[in-house]
Amino acid sequence: MADPFQNVDAHGSDFVETVVSVLYNRAHEPVMAGIVDDYLAGLDFPDGGVHIEIGAGSGDISRQIAARAKGGAVIGIDPSEGLIAAAKKGTPVPGLSFETGDGAALRFGDGSVDNVVMHTVLSHVPDPARLLSEAARVLKPGGRLVVCDADFEKMSLGNGFADPMQACAQYFAEHFVTDKYLTARLRPLVMAAGLTVERFSLTSRTITTGTGARNWVAMGGRKMVETGLIGPGLLDALLAEHDRRAEEGTLFGHQPFVTLQAMKPRA
Ligand SMILES: C[S@@+](CC[C@H](N)C(=O)[O-])C[C@H]1O[C@@H](n2cnc3c(N)ncnc32)[C@H](O)[C@@H]1O
């Protein structure tokens, strides 16, 4: 079955609520906030500038962009009405707005946007090249694109051979991601869109506490139950095992995150 992030609303209001809380918690992990701060530091935010986040979800990353882009407009765009409604419920921030839209067909004119950010979006779409060519179209010459995405093929939660926690992480990547190898293909995709790659770097999202890896167990494990691989009792046990490791200090979740920055050439 298709990655549910391709059409979040179709999976019901409980899924929308789960996604809102997963995204909020992830954006507020110190390591993730640091990754975002670091790539925003490489961008210019001129007075009166226009900055868009494609696939903004419930708006946590757009809020971080808006904190940097004072004096400009930040627009968070996402196809999910449920997630955009959640984004709009947050505390209003001057210059920040949210709207529904598809990253493959933006309403913005050619050369009208200063910065485009895509944070864990391209790994969830069937045709990333279309979103990248739209980003290239709307960027001003000299404007910048940032793509930040996980290398889902290499995420791990296992502490040893045949660790069932690893199976949960693998199930999560298999059922909640469209292209686990997106980060490996990212540079040529961005270059094919006519943009010049200025930075390509990797940071570890390491999870030893909190709910980041619990989501992999809950979502991946629930999928195992749905597909009939395991019964609900084992899912409860897997969650309990996650919590035991978190409490005892033996939890080790890992997800490499790639940051790519590219510029639209000046004519
Ligand atoms: C994992 S979430 C990331 C949300 C947000 N960037 C964050 O990190 O908090 C992926 C988002 O991509 C959105 N998405 C899926 N297909 C899209 C498309 N064609 N155009 C724009 N966004 C899309 C989903 O609705 C979802 O909100």
The ligand as an SDF file (V2000), in Angstrom:
LIG
                    3D

 27 29  0  0  0  0  0  0  0  0999 V2000
    6.9420   13.9390    7.0150 C   0  0  0  0  0  0  0  0  0  0  0  0
    5.8710   15.2670    6.6520 S   0  0  0  0  0  0  0  0  0  0  0  0
    6.9390   16.6710    6.9050 C   0  0  0  0  0  0  0  0  0  0  0  0
    6.2080   17.9220    7.3650 C   0  0  0  0  0  0  0  0  0  0  0  0
    7.0900   19.1010    7.7510 C   0  0  0  0  0  0  0  0  0  0  0  0
    7.9800   19.4870    6.6800 N   0  0  0  0  0  0  0  0  0  0  0  0
    7.8710   18.7860    9.0100 C   0  0  0  0  0  0  0  0  0  0  0  0
    9.0090   18.3110    8.9230 O   0  0  0  0  0  0  0  0  0  0  0  0
    7.3240   19.0020   10.0880 O   0  0  0  0  0  0  0  0  0  0  0  0
    5.7070   15.2010    4.8900 C   0  0  0  0  0  0  0  0  0  0  0  0
    4.6970   16.1860    4.3590 C   0  0  0  0  0  0  0  0  0  0  0  0
    4.7340   16.1960    2.9280 O   0  0  0  0  0  0  0  0  0  0  0  0
    3.4330   16.4850    2.4950 C   0  0  0  0  0  0  0  0  0  0  0  0
    3.2910   16.1700    1.0610 N   0  0  0  0  0  0  0  0  0  0  0  0
    2.9890   14.9830    0.4780 C   0  0  0  0  0  0  0  0  0  0  0  0
    2.8940   15.1210   -0.8520 N   0  0  0  0  0  0  0  0  0  0  0  0
    3.1360   16.4370   -1.1400 C   0  0  0  0  0  0  0  0  0  0  0  0
    3.1460   17.2150   -2.3320 C   0  0  0  0  0  0  0  0  0  0  0  0
    2.8940   16.6770   -3.5430 N   0  0  0  0  0  0  0  0  0  0  0  0
    3.4090   18.5320   -2.2350 N   0  0  0  0  0  0  0  0  0  0  0  0
    3.6790   19.0980   -1.0310 C   0  0  0  0  0  0  0  0  0  0  0  0
    3.6660   18.4100    0.1250 N   0  0  0  0  0  0  0  0  0  0  0  0
    3.4020   17.0950    0.0810 C   0  0  0  0  0  0  0  0  0  0  0  0
    2.5540   15.6620    3.4030 C   0  0  0  0  0  0  0  0  0  0  0  0
    1.2040   16.0820    3.4030 O   0  0  0  0  0  0  0  0  0  0  0  0
    3.2620   15.8630    4.7480 C   0  0  0  0  0  0  0  0  0  0  0  0
    2.7370   16.9390    5.4560 O   0  0  0  0  0  0  0  0  0  0  0  0
  1  2  1  0
  2  3  1  0
  2 10  1  0
  3  4  1  0
  4  5  1  0
  5  6  1  0
  5  7  1  0
  7  8  2  0
  7  9  1  0
 10 11  1  0
 11 12  1  0
 11 26  1  0
 12 13  1  0
 13 14  1  0
 13 24  1  0
 14 15  1  0
 14 23  1  0
 15 16  2  0
 16 17  1  0
 17 18  1  0
 17 23  2  0
 18 19  1  0
 18 20  2  0
 20 21  1  0
 21 22  2  0
 22 23  1  0
 24 25  1  0
 24 26  1  0
 26 27  1  0
M  CHG  2   2   1   9  -1
M  END
$$$$
